[in-house]
Amino acid sequence: MAGGVGHTAVVTDRALSPHTVAVAAGRDPSAQAMLNPPIALGSNFRLTAETDHLPNYSRNDGTVTWQAFEEALGLLEGGQAIAFSSGMAAVTAVLEQLPTGAVVVVPTTSYVGVRQQLAEREQRGRVTVRPVDATDTDAVVAALEGASLLWLESPSNPTIDLTDLPAVLAASRVLGVPSVVDSTFATPVLQHPLAMGADVVLHSVTKFIGGHSDLLMGALVAEGEWYERLLATRGLYGAVPGALEVYLALRGLRTLPLRVERASNNAQELAKRLYHHPAVRRVRYPGLRTDPWHRRAQAQMIGFGPMLSFDLADGDAADRACARVRLVVHATSLGGVETTMERRNKYPSEAHVDAGLIRMSVGIEDVDDLWDDLQAALEP
Ligand SMILES: *Cc1c(COP(=O)(O)O)cnc(C)c1O
């Protein structure tokens, strides 16, 4: 937690349910305090004889609004959280830790922005990218030789593949290769990579944590030296979040476990119905017993989550379905209360994804209403 603005944790017991932590954490326990932190707009703090340097300047030392959000997210994830202006700003803060020439092991399918930023850094001679099929544990472990960083994303965007996190993170520990897990699709409710041996967890707060498609933010969660370095990097490089965004993100986080539970139940049901639909070639959802990553998910996740993908015959069929949905929103991004879907291969940067693959971020609507809409959109 940044700064010393007088904020105290209400909840320190991680054995509490995430439903409870999400509601109770990050509140000022002092007498007469407002239940919610103010939207603190401010750059600098008055100095006194007792506190002659901290807090001093909010870019470095944080605000009560940031602190409340960071405390709640840190407790949910099991580390210390740092809020950033976007998920990509959080990505940048991690990659800025690397020395010139560093080898970065990165999954062949993962969030497009991460792959693009790494490609650009490689073009400028700053890093060497070593792509690997992150579902293949032996391949990942072999790729760690001489690497400076292991980048993971599980479940992955947009193919919903899972890495064997306990196995791969244990290997990276033994070999002394630091690791980052982009846990955006799992949220802090369904997976705890720090407890499995990761050094840093990354979230695009824009997605499920914010939860209402109304803000851009990112976060890193770490401990000890990694936390200190990343916090210093946020201050020095300046990718700090806005006060309103952090306030909204905390408001979103209060219902995160509830939304994830509801949306995951919807996703499980939709995955099952899509699996039996004649127009659907393949459903990618770890909650299905037929999914290649079902056992992995059972071993390392607390639930199967709200993200699924499904494949139609080809790009045209997928475009047609996206154009026809009326309740489901045809839109990019994910993690809102509303169900969205999109054909990913239409982007040149996603050319490696199957042409008919539709990524769906399942929301909290009634599942039968969603299914009626989907069924109509999938008519021949
Ligand atoms: C969206 C996303 C990001 C980037 O986050 P922004 O908030 O859009 O900058 C990173 N990783 C994953 C998995 C994402 O879905």
PDBQT file of the ligand as one rigid body, heavy atoms in Angstrom, charges set to zero:
ROOT
HETATM    1  C1  LIG A 401      -7.634  -6.220 -21.775  1.00  0.00    +0.000 C 
HETATM    2  C2  LIG A 401      -6.506  -7.081 -21.354  1.00  0.00    +0.000 A 
HETATM    3  C3  LIG A 401      -5.237  -6.525 -21.076  1.00  0.00    +0.000 A 
HETATM    4  C4  LIG A 401      -4.939  -5.053 -21.255  1.00  0.00    +0.000 C 
HETATM    5  O1  LIG A 401      -5.658  -4.249 -20.371  1.00  0.00    +0.000 OA
HETATM    6  P1  LIG A 401      -6.182  -2.761 -20.714  1.00  0.00    +0.000 P 
HETATM    7  O2  LIG A 401      -6.888  -2.386 -19.457  1.00  0.00    +0.000 OA
HETATM    8  O3  LIG A 401      -7.056  -2.840 -21.925  1.00  0.00    +0.000 OA
HETATM    9  O4  LIG A 401      -4.966  -1.914 -20.969  1.00  0.00    +0.000 OA
HETATM   10  C5  LIG A 401      -4.243  -7.389 -20.653  1.00  0.00    +0.000 A 
HETATM   11  N1  LIG A 401      -4.456  -8.722 -20.533  1.00  0.00    +0.000 NA
HETATM   12  C6  LIG A 401      -5.648  -9.281 -20.803  1.00  0.00    +0.000 A 
HETATM   13  C7  LIG A 401      -5.815 -10.750 -20.636  1.00  0.00    +0.000 C 
HETATM   14  C8  LIG A 401      -6.712  -8.484 -21.227  1.00  0.00    +0.000 A 
HETATM   15  O5  LIG A 401      -7.892  -9.051 -21.509  1.00  0.00    +0.000 OA
ENDROOT
TORSDOF 0
